[in-house]
Amino acid sequence: MIKKLRRKFILIVMSLISAVLLTVFIGIGVYYASSLRTEAYQALEAAIERPAEERGPKFQIGGQVPEGFEHDPMAILTVSKEGIVKLISAERIDIDTASLQDITQDILNTNQNRGELKAYDIRYILNVKDGKIKIALMPLSLEHARLNKVLLTSGLGIIGAFFVILLASIFLSHWVLRPVEIAWKQQRQFVADASHELKTPLTVILANTGILKSHPEDTITKQMTWITNTEEEAKQMKGLVEDMLFLAKSDDTSMETIMQSFDLSEAINAAALTFEPLAFEQGRSLAVNIEPNISIIGNEEQIKQVMGILIDNAIKYSNSNSEINISLKKEQNEAKIMVSNMGPIISKDEMKHLFDRFYIADPSRTEKGNGLGLSIAQNIILKHKGHILAESDANNTRFQISLPIK
């Protein structure tokens, strides 16, 4: 899919660029041809007004233009009332009498005071003044040579630009579509991991159901073990589905989170208070150090959810009879939250994937969670325009959150 999308991106970009380059090439040709035509007529008009002098070598109409001349080849001729053609000036042009007579007659037959004679490859101006007819003409071949040279140079430049842009498009396709590729891989991984996580409780539920069906004569009391086990697996699956739905909604940028001002100090105190019984049962203690009256703009329930995830993880993965520290303080325009606990050190390699979906640092303890908690916490903090990071060393494992204060 990504390869097809990349090829499509390159095709669209190069199609647009090709259209632009072709338009530029045509524009250059039209503009330069018009400029050459205008300059030619200006030169003919200037020449027809001045006395003619024959200088330098001749130029045969229709032949190749010699290089290195200062002025364009040009000829001036007159036509008497009797129709007699007289060549009065020729600059680097050699015209025989027969051709001159034919050229003049064709010019007069056009009934136009300026134009081109394709048959003779010339451009002309006809001037009638005081009953006298005067004609100035020059070959088109030099004009065409100049135009072809410009078109060739422009064409080579545009072809070069095309290939440069093609290489740039190939590079940009990798750069622009990199987030899409990452998202696509994450989505595929998410589906695979979700399927794997859902498969286990479903397998247990089906197994328990099979056992219950195989003993239809037993009472509920006798089968309570399988019923309770089924209920626990169903609750675990329900929690997993709810977490997945939350992440799916969070990824939907069109859905807005309701934000309002609330007391962050009270929210964190309330979250910590909820986990005190659990910590006591697990042989841990909570040390809470909350600076009062710190308010932010956000979603209070979601922030409580983040604190619940961090405190629950701290209780699960801390050493027995250890203390879990929860603190909140104000630093400049940010609220700094920290949850720390004494427990196994998280390695640098594990730290890189700690916030990945379905990632569990210690696979041997998968019964303690589904690996979505920290991903949900990170998602919520990012929605609140904050930051969350984790650190782990011999002293403790720390999760630090920074949130902007209203």
C-alpha positions in Angstrom: 0.0 0.0 0.0 2.7 2.5 1.0 4.6 1.7 -2.3 1.5 2.4 -4.3 0.8 5.6 -2.4 4.4 6.7 -3.0 4.2 6.0 -6.7 0.9 7.8 -6.9 2.4 10.8 -5.0 5.4 10.9 -7.4 3.1 10.6 -10.4 0.8 13.4 -9.3 3.8 15.7 -8.4 5.6 15.0 -11.7 2.4 15.5 -13.7 1.9 18.9 -12.2 5.5 19.8 -12.6 5.5 18.6 -16.2 2.5 20.8 -16.9 4.3 23.8 -15.4 7.6 23.1 -17.2 5.8 22.6 -20.5 3.9 25.9 -20.0 7.1 27.6 -19.2 8.8 26.2 -22.3 5.9 27.2 -24.5 5.9 30.6 -22.9 9.6 31.1 -23.5 9.2 30.1 -27.1 6.2 32.4 -27.7 7.7 35.3 -25.9 11.1 35.0 -27.6 9.6 34.5 -31.1 7.4 37.6 -30.5 10.5 39.5 -29.4 12.5 38.4 -32.4 9.7 39.3 -34.7 9.3 42.8 -33.1 13.0 43.4 -33.3 13.1 42.4 -36.9 10.3 44.8 -37.9 12.0 47.6 -36.0 15.3 46.9 -37.8 13.4 46.9 -41.2 11.6 50.1 -40.4 14.9 51.8 -39.4 16.7 50.5 -42.5 14.0 51.6 -44.9 14.4 55.2 -43.7 18.2 55.5 -44.1 20.3 55.5 -47.3 21.5 52.1 -48.3 25.1 51.1 -48.4 26.4 47.8 -49.4 29.0 46.5 -46.9 30.7 43.2 -46.3 30.2 39.8 -47.9 26.9 38.9 -49.5 24.3 36.5 -48.0 22.3 34.3 -50.3 18.6 34.2 -49.4 17.7 30.7 -48.1 21.4 29.9 -47.4 23.3 29.7 -44.1 23.9 32.9 -42.2 27.6 33.6 -41.7 28.7 34.0 -38.1 30.2 37.1 -36.5 28.3 39.9 -38.3 27.4 43.0 -36.4 24.1 43.5 -38.2 21.4 41.3 -39.6 21.4 40.6 -43.4 19.0 43.1 -45.0 18.1 44.4 -48.5 16.3 47.6 -49.6 14.6 47.9 -53.0 12.2 50.3 -54.8 9.5 49.8 -57.3 8.7 52.5 -59.8 5.3 53.3 -61.2 6.1 51.3 -64.2 6.9 48.3 -62.0 10.6 48.4 -62.4 12.4 46.9 -59.4 15.6 48.4 -58.3 17.9 47.1 -55.5 19.3 50.2 -53.8 20.9 48.5 -50.7 22.0 45.1 -49.7 23.8 44.2 -46.5 25.3 40.7 -46.7 22.6 39.5 -49.1 23.1 38.4 -52.7 19.8 38.5 -54.7 19.7 37.7 -58.4 17.4 39.8 -60.6 14.9 37.1 -61.4 14.4 36.3 -57.7 14.1 39.9 -56.9 11.3 40.4 -59.4 9.4 37.4 -58.2 9.8 38.4 -54.5 8.6 42.0 -55.2 5.6 40.7 -57.2 4.6 38.3 -54.4 4.9 41.1 -51.8 2.7 43.4 -53.8 0.1 40.7 -54.3 -0.3 40.2 -50.5 -1.7 43.8 -50.2 -0.1 43.9 -46.7 2.5 46.4 -45.6 4.4 43.8 -43.5 4.6 40.1 -43.3 6.5 36.9 -44.3 7.1 35.0 -47.5 7.6 31.4 -46.5 8.5 30.4 -50.0 11.5 32.7 -50.0 12.2 32.6 -46.3 12.1 36.3 -45.8 10.4 38.9 -43.7 9.5 42.3 -45.3 8.1 45.8 -44.8 6.4 47.7 -47.6 6.4 51.5 -47.4 4.4 53.7 -49.9 5.3 57.4 -49.6 4.6 60.2 -52.2 3.7 57.5 -54.7 7.0 55.7 -54.3 7.1 52.1 -53.2 10.0 51.0 -51.0 10.5 47.5 -49.6 12.9 46.3 -46.9 13.4 42.6 -46.4 15.6 40.2 -44.4 16.0 36.4 -44.2 14.0 34.4 -41.6 16.7 31.8 -41.3 18.7 33.9 -38.8 15.7 34.6 -36.7 14.8 30.9 -36.7 18.3 29.9 -35.8 18.2 32.3 -32.8 14.8 31.0 -31.7 16.0 27.4 -32.1 19.1 28.1 -30.0 17.0 29.6 -27.2 14.5 26.7 -27.4 17.3 24.1 -27.3 18.9 25.8 -24.3 15.6 26.2 -22.6 14.6 22.6 -23.4 17.8 21.2 -22.1 17.4 23.3 -18.9 13.8 22.2 -18.5 14.7 18.5 -19.0 17.5 18.8 -16.5 15.1 20.5 -14.1 12.6 17.7 -14.7 15.0 15.0 -13.6 16.2 17.1 -10.7 12.6 17.5 -9.5 12.0 13.8 -10.2 14.8 12.9 -7.8 13.6 15.4 -5.3 10.0 14.0 -5.6 11.3 10.5 -4.9 13.1 11.8 -1.8 10.1 13.8 -0.7 7.8 10.9 -1.2 9.8 9.0 1.4 9.9 12.0 3.7 6.3 13.1 3.3 4.8 9.6 3.5 7.1 8.5 6.4 4.5 9.4 9.1 1.8 7.6 7.0 4.1 4.5 6.8 4.7 4.6 10.5 1.0 5.0 11.2 0.2 2.2 8.8 2.7 -0.1 10.5 1.5 0.9 14.0 -2.1 0.2 12.9 -1.2 -3.3 11.6 0.8 -3.9 14.8 -2.1 -2.6 16.9 -4.6 -4.9 15.2 -2.2 -7.9 15.5 -1.5 -7.2 19.2 -5.2 -6.5 20.0 -6.2 -9.8 18.3 -3.5 -11.6 20.4 -4.7 -10.0 23.7 -8.3 -10.7 23.0 -7.6 -14.3 22.0 -6.4 -15.3 25.5 -9.5 -14.4 27.5 -11.8 -15.7 24.7 -10.0 -19.0 24.8 -10.3 -19.2 28.6 -14.0 -18.3 28.4 -14.7 -20.9 25.8 -12.8 -23.5 27.8 -14.8 -22.7 30.9 -18.0 -22.8 29.0 -17.1 -26.2 27.6 -16.4 -27.5 31.2 -19.8 -26.1 32.4 -21.6 -27.8 29.5 -19.9 -31.1 30.1 -21.4 -31.2 33.6 -25.1 -30.1 33.2 -26.1 -32.0 36.4 -23.8 -30.0 38.7 -25.2 -27.1 40.7 -23.9 -23.5 40.3 -22.1 -23.9 43.6 -20.0 -26.8 42.3 -19.2 -24.9 39.1 -18.5 -21.6 40.9 -14.7 -21.8 40.1 -15.3 -21.9 36.4 -18.0 -19.2 36.6 -15.8 -16.9 38.6 -12.9 -17.5 36.2 -15.1 -16.7 33.2 -16.2 -13.5 34.9 -12.7 -12.4 35.6 -11.6 -13.0 32.0 -14.7 -11.2 30.7 -13.8 -8.2 32.9 -10.3 -8.3 31.6 -11.5 -8.4 28.0 -14.0 -5.5 28.8 -11.2 -3.4 30.1 -9.0 -4.1 27.1 -11.9 -3.2 24.7 -12.5 0.0 26.6 -8.8 1.0 26.5 -8.7 0.2 22.7 -11.9 2.3 22.2 -10.3 5.2 24.1 -7.2 5.1 22.0 -9.2 4.9 18.8 -11.2 8.0 19.9 -8.1 9.8 20.9 -6.6 9.2 17.4 -9.7 10.7 15.8 -8.6 14.4 15.6 -12.2 15.4 14.7 -13.3 14.5 18.2 -12.7 17.3 20.7 -11.9 16.8 24.4 -13.9 19.0 26.7 -11.5 21.3 28.4 -12.2 23.6 31.4 -10.5 25.0 34.4 -10.1 22.7 37.4 -7.9 22.4 40.5 -5.1 20.0 39.6 -4.0 19.8 43.2 -7.4 18.5 44.4 -7.6 16.1 41.4 -4.2 14.5 42.2 -5.0 14.2 45.9 -8.3 12.5 45.0 -6.6 10.1 42.7 -3.9 9.2 45.3 -6.6 8.8 48.0 -8.3 6.2 45.8 -5.2 4.0 45.7 -4.3 4.1 49.4 -6.3 0.9 50.3 -4.7 -1.0 47.3 -1.2 0.2 48.3 -1.9 -0.9 51.9 -3.1 -4.3 50.8 0.1 -4.7 48.6 2.3 -3.7 51.5 3.3 -0.4 50.0 2.8 3.2 51.3 2.0 6.4 49.5 3.9 9.6 50.2 2.0 12.6 48.8 3.5 16.0 48.5 1.0 18.3 46.7 1.4 22.0 46.3 -2.1 23.5 46.8 -4.2 25.7 44.5 -2.6 24.8 41.2 -5.2 25.1 38.4 -5.0 24.2 34.8 -7.2 24.1 31.7 -8.0 20.5 30.8 -10.2 17.4 31.4 -10.2 16.6 35.0 -11.4 13.0 34.6 -8.7 12.2 32.0 -5.9 13.7 34.3 -7.2 11.5 37.1 -7.1 8.6 34.7 -3.4 9.3 34.0 -2.6 9.5 37.7 -4.5 6.2 38.2 -2.4 4.5 35.5 0.9 5.8 36.9 0.1 5.1 40.6 -1.3 1.6 39.7 1.9 0.8 37.8 4.0 2.1 40.6 2.2 -0.2 43.1 2.4 -3.2 40.8 6.1 -2.9 39.9 7.5 -1.6 43.2 9.5 -3.6 45.8 7.6 -5.0 48.8 7.4 -2.6 51.8 8.6 0.3 49.7 7.3 3.9 49.4 5.7 5.4 46.4 6.2 9.2 46.1 3.6 11.4 44.4 4.4 15.1 44.1 3.0 18.2 42.4 4.7 21.6 42.3 4.6 24.8 40.2 7.7 25.8 38.1 7.2 29.1 36.2 4.2 28.5 33.9 4.1 24.7 34.3 2.7 22.2 36.7 5.3 19.4 37.4 3.9 16.1 38.4 6.1 13.1 39.5 5.3 9.6 40.5 8.3 7.5 41.6 8.8 4.1 43.1 11.5 1.7 44.1 11.6 -1.4 41.8 13.4 -3.2 39.0 15.5 -0.9 36.8 14.0 -0.4 33.3 16.7 -0.7 30.7 17.4 1.8 28.0 16.1 -0.5 25.3 12.9 -1.1 27.2 12.6 2.6 27.9 12.4 3.3 24.1 9.2 1.2 23.8 7.7 2.0 27.2 4.9 4.1 25.8 4.2 1.8 22.8 0.8 0.2 22.7 0.7 -3.4 24.1 4.3 -3.1 25.2 5.1 -4.8 28.6 8.6 -4.4 29.9 8.5 -7.7 31.8 6.6 -10.3 29.7 6.6 -12.7 32.6 4.1 -10.5 34.4 1.5 -10.1 31.7 -1.2 -10.7 34.2 -0.6 -7.3 35.6 -1.8 -5.4 32.5 -2.4 -5.3 28.8 0.3 -2.8 27.9 -2.1 0.0 27.0 -2.0 2.1 30.2 1.2 4.2 29.5 0.1 4.7 25.9 -3.2 6.1 27.1 -1.4 8.3 29.6 0.9 9.7 27.0 -2.0 10.3 24.6 -3.9 12.2 27.3 -0.9 14.4 28.2 -0.2 15.2 24.6 -3.9 16.2 24.2 -3.3 18.6 27.1 -0.2 20.1 25.3 2.0 18.6 28.0 5.0 16.2 28.1 5.5 12.9 29.9 8.8 11.1 30.3 10.2 8.2 32.2 13.6 7.7 33.9 14.9 4.7 35.7 18.1 4.1 37.7 19.4 2.3 40.8 17.5 4.8 43.0 14.0 4.6 41.6 11.8 4.7 38.5 10.3 8.1 37.9 7.5 9.3 35.6 7.5 13.1 35.2 4.7 15.2 33.6 4.7 18.8 32.6 1.4 20.6 32.0 0.9 24.3 31.1 -0.8 26.3 33.8 -3.7 28.5 32.7 
